[in-house]
């Protein structure tokens, strides 16, 4: 879906990576800055969003074009692959923990 195919809702705001935080500018005036230290999260989607905004900022500062298929202009497929890879790692860890806990129980019961 192209941005031009989806109208920006009235409640939308601008968001950008400022280096030390995320800035939020509202159409009716005012800008707030949320420090990055308050945003630390292990959620894969959140980490991906912060990395993408940081890459876009870096490209703009060096006056590089944001080419489709790069970290500054990722595709939907790149997003899905990143989220899938992150969820796969989490799933593999939880499966390993389950297997080891079951093996420990069986050993203690024997």
Backbone bond lengths (Angstrom), bond angles and torsions (degrees), N, CA, C in turn:
res aa  C-N    CA-C-N  psi(-1)  N-CA   C-N-CA  omega(-1)  CA-C   N-CA-C  phi
1 X - - - 1.440 - - 1.525 108.45 -
2 X 1.295 116.30 133.72 1.459 121.74 178.16 1.522 109.99 -88.41
3 X 1.311 115.09 150.93 1.469 119.53 179.88 1.523 110.68 -59.19
4 X 1.335 116.68 -34.64 1.459 119.86 -178.80 1.530 112.03 -68.54
5 X 1.348 116.85 -19.69 1.459 120.93 178.66 1.521 112.01 -84.11
6 X 1.300 116.62 -10.99 1.451 120.96 -176.88 1.529 108.17 -121.57
7 X 1.316 118.39 109.43 1.467 118.59 -178.40 1.526 111.27 -67.19
8 X 1.314 116.00 139.99 1.457 120.72 178.37 1.524 108.09 -70.78
9 X 1.324 117.76 125.96 1.467 119.92 -178.13 1.532 111.76 -69.69
10 X 1.306 115.71 158.10 1.461 121.85 -179.19 1.523 112.30 -60.91
11 X 1.318 117.70 -26.83 1.455 121.12 -176.38 1.528 113.00 -89.42
12 X 1.334 118.28 4.17 1.464 122.21 -178.20 1.530 110.87 -69.23
13 X 1.330 114.90 158.12 1.455 120.47 173.67 1.529 107.90 -141.00
14 X 1.323 116.02 164.65 1.456 121.38 176.08 1.523 108.35 -85.81
15 X 1.344 116.30 139.88 1.461 121.48 177.96 1.518 107.58 -133.06
16 X 1.339 116.27 133.64 1.456 119.39 176.68 1.514 110.54 -148.45
17 X 1.340 114.05 158.09 1.461 122.92 179.17 1.522 107.24 -84.36
18 X 1.327 116.94 123.03 1.457 120.98 -176.15 1.522 112.21 -101.35
19 X 1.287 117.93 -2.19 1.456 121.98 -176.56 1.513 110.93 103.36
20 X 1.329 116.51 -52.53 1.459 121.13 179.50 1.522 112.13 -104.38
21 X 1.325 116.23 -3.64 1.451 119.85 -178.87 1.511 112.38 -175.83
22 X 1.317 115.37 -179.07 1.459 121.46 173.72 1.515 107.52 -101.84
23 X 1.324 115.36 130.45 1.459 120.55 178.39 1.525 108.41 -100.23
24 X 1.311 115.58 139.22 1.457 123.55 178.48 1.527 107.42 -122.36
25 X 1.318 117.04 117.02 1.468 121.06 177.07 1.519 108.26 -110.20
26 X 1.319 115.10 132.83 1.458 121.48 -177.04 1.520 110.53 -102.26
27 X 1.336 117.57 140.25 1.464 121.19 -177.30 1.536 113.51 -57.48
28 X 1.324 117.03 -30.46 1.464 119.35 -179.11 1.524 112.21 -88.04
29 X 1.322 117.07 10.89 1.460 122.22 176.66 1.508 112.12 107.52
30 X 1.303 115.40 152.10 1.456 121.43 177.98 1.506 113.43 96.35
31 X 1.332 115.00 141.83 1.457 122.25 177.74 1.520 107.80 -134.68
32 X 1.305 115.61 134.86 1.459 122.13 176.57 1.523 108.55 -116.55
33 X 1.333 116.22 147.94 1.463 120.80 176.68 1.522 108.10 -121.44
34 X 1.318 115.38 124.75 1.459 122.90 178.00 1.530 107.01 -103.75
35 X 1.348 118.98 115.77 1.471 120.92 -177.96 1.532 111.81 -60.06
36 X 1.338 115.70 140.56 1.469 120.22 178.97 1.519 111.57 -60.12
37 X 1.320 117.38 -30.81 1.468 119.77 -179.60 1.530 111.67 -62.91
38 X 1.313 117.57 -22.30 1.459 121.59 178.62 1.533 111.71 -88.91
39 X 1.338 116.13 -3.95 1.460 120.90 -175.60 1.519 113.69 -107.67
40 X 1.314 118.24 -0.04 1.449 120.22 -175.63 1.526 110.23 -60.47
41 X 1.302 114.53 125.35 1.452 120.71 -179.18 1.514 108.33 -152.10
42 X 1.288 115.49 152.23 1.462 120.70 178.10 1.524 112.01 -91.06
43 X 1.319 117.16 0.14 1.464 120.00 -178.99 1.526 109.44 -65.28
44 X 1.329 118.19 124.20 1.464 121.50 -176.23 1.536 113.51 -57.14
45 X 1.305 117.45 -40.85 1.461 119.86 -179.55 1.512 112.15 -65.20
46 X 1.307 115.99 -38.89 1.463 120.74 179.63 1.521 110.39 -67.55
47 X 1.346 117.21 -43.80 1.461 121.39 177.90 1.533 110.15 -61.58
48 X 1.328 116.41 -39.30 1.461 120.84 179.71 1.527 110.24 -65.25
49 X 1.325 117.54 -43.71 1.464 121.05 179.30 1.520 111.07 -60.68
50 X 1.321 117.55 -47.91 1.464 120.67 -179.79 1.526 111.44 -62.25
51 X 1.337 116.92 -41.23 1.469 120.78 179.17 1.525 110.79 -64.98
52 X 1.322 117.59 -39.55 1.466 121.36 179.85 1.523 110.63 -66.65
53 X 1.330 117.15 -45.06 1.464 119.68 178.71 1.530 111.19 -63.85
54 X 1.323 117.28 -38.72 1.471 120.88 177.68 1.531 110.66 -64.81
55 X 1.323 117.65 -41.35 1.472 121.28 179.00 1.527 110.62 -64.75
56 X 1.322 117.71 -39.88 1.467 121.18 178.49 1.533 110.34 -64.19
57 X 1.330 115.55 -39.94 1.464 119.66 178.49 1.526 110.17 -64.25
58 X 1.322 117.47 -45.77 1.467 121.77 -179.85 1.521 111.10 -61.03
59 X 1.327 117.09 -42.04 1.461 120.43 178.36 1.529 110.95 -63.03
60 X 1.304 116.38 -42.49 1.469 120.15 -179.20 1.528 110.93 -65.81
61 X 1.323 117.11 -39.04 1.461 120.50 -179.30 1.521 112.12 -67.01
62 X 1.318 116.85 -31.33 1.472 120.48 178.62 1.523 111.47 -96.72
63 X 1.315 116.22 6.27 1.463 124.17 178.41 1.526 112.90 58.51
64 X 1.334 114.96 35.21 1.459 120.62 174.88 1.517 108.75 -90.17
65 X 1.307 115.78 145.62 1.470 119.67 173.94 1.522 109.13 -72.31
66 X 1.298 115.54 143.00 1.459 120.51 174.20 1.522 108.04 -85.95
67 X 1.308 116.04 97.84 1.453 122.69 -176.81 1.527 109.35 -82.75
68 X 1.322 116.16 136.72 1.457 121.20 178.16 1.527 109.48 -58.84
69 X 1.325 115.47 135.44 1.453 120.83 179.46 1.519 112.91 94.11
70 X 1.337 117.65 10.18 1.466 121.83 176.43 1.521 108.85 -114.02
71 X 1.322 115.87 174.44 1.466 119.38 -179.59 1.530 112.16 -64.94
72 X 1.331 117.10 -23.61 1.462 120.44 179.11 1.528 112.40 -85.89
73 X 1.314 116.99 -16.17 1.474 121.29 178.44 1.520 108.78 -146.82
74 X 1.350 115.19 66.54 1.470 119.60 -176.66 1.524 112.50 -69.11
75 X 1.293 114.06 160.47 1.464 120.75 176.54 1.531 109.43 -96.62
76 X 1.308 116.00 167.91 1.468 120.87 176.37 1.521 110.14 -59.77
77 X 1.334 115.74 -39.50 1.467 120.11 179.75 1.533 110.75 -63.37
78 X 1.331 117.69 -39.95 1.464 120.84 178.26 1.529 110.73 -62.71
79 X 1.319 116.19 -41.10 1.468 120.74 177.67 1.527 110.43 -62.31
80 X 1.320 116.02 -48.58 1.457 120.21 -178.21 1.528 111.86 -62.95
81 X 1.335 116.73 -40.11 1.467 120.28 177.98 1.526 111.10 -64.54
82 X 1.327 117.26 -41.83 1.461 121.12 179.58 1.525 110.57 -63.81
83 X 1.311 116.56 -43.61 1.464 119.98 -179.39 1.521 111.27 -69.66
84 X 1.332 116.17 -37.86 1.467 120.48 178.55 1.527 110.05 -65.20
85 X 1.321 117.08 -44.39 1.462 120.72 -179.94 1.523 110.32 -61.44
86 X 1.335 116.40 -42.30 1.472 120.02 -179.90 1.530 110.65 -66.41
87 X 1.309 117.16 -42.37 1.464 119.18 -178.99 1.520 110.81 -70.22
88 X 1.311 117.74 -32.18 1.460 121.49 177.67 1.512 111.45 -65.08
89 X 1.341 116.85 -39.34 1.456 120.25 177.88 1.520 110.77 -65.81
90 X 1.331 115.67 -41.83 1.462 118.84 178.83 1.526 110.53 -64.04
91 X 1.327 116.62 -41.44 1.453 121.20 -178.86 1.530 109.96 -64.73
92 X 1.331 116.93 -42.83 1.458 120.50 -178.99 1.526 110.13 -62.93
93 X 1.313 117.81 -40.23 1.456 121.27 179.32 1.513 110.56 -64.10
94 X 1.326 117.50 -45.49 1.465 119.73 -178.46 1.530 110.90 -66.63
95 X 1.319 117.71 -35.51 1.466 120.56 177.19 1.519 109.60 -64.91
96 X 1.338 117.76 -44.44 1.461 121.26 178.06 1.512 110.93 -59.78
97 X 1.336 117.16 -43.69 1.461 120.21 179.88 1.527 110.49 -62.03
98 X 1.329 117.29 -41.24 1.467 120.82 178.66 1.522 111.24 -63.30
99 X 1.319 116.64 -44.32 1.464 120.96 -178.84 1.521 110.03 -62.79
100 X 1.358 116.69 -46.01 1.461 119.38 -178.42 1.523 111.73 -67.17
101 X 1.323 117.85 -36.79 1.468 119.47 179.18 1.529 110.56 -68.49
102 X 1.333 117.15 -36.72 1.469 120.26 177.34 1.523 110.72 -66.62
103 X 1.329 116.52 -41.72 1.466 120.62 179.51 1.518 110.26 -64.11
104 X 1.315 117.45 -39.39 1.471 121.20 178.95 1.514 111.02 -65.25
105 X 1.337 116.41 -41.26 1.473 120.30 178.00 1.511 111.38 -63.24
106 X 1.348 116.40 -44.05 1.458 120.54 -178.96 1.523 110.95 -63.93
107 X 1.334 116.83 -37.96 1.459 121.26 179.46 1.522 110.72 -67.63
108 X 1.332 116.71 -41.36 1.479 119.59 -178.81 1.518 111.88 -72.16
109 X 1.346 117.25 -27.36 1.457 121.10 178.99 1.530 113.00 -81.57
110 X 1.322 117.16 -15.54 1.457 121.11 -175.46 1.495 113.02 -81.19
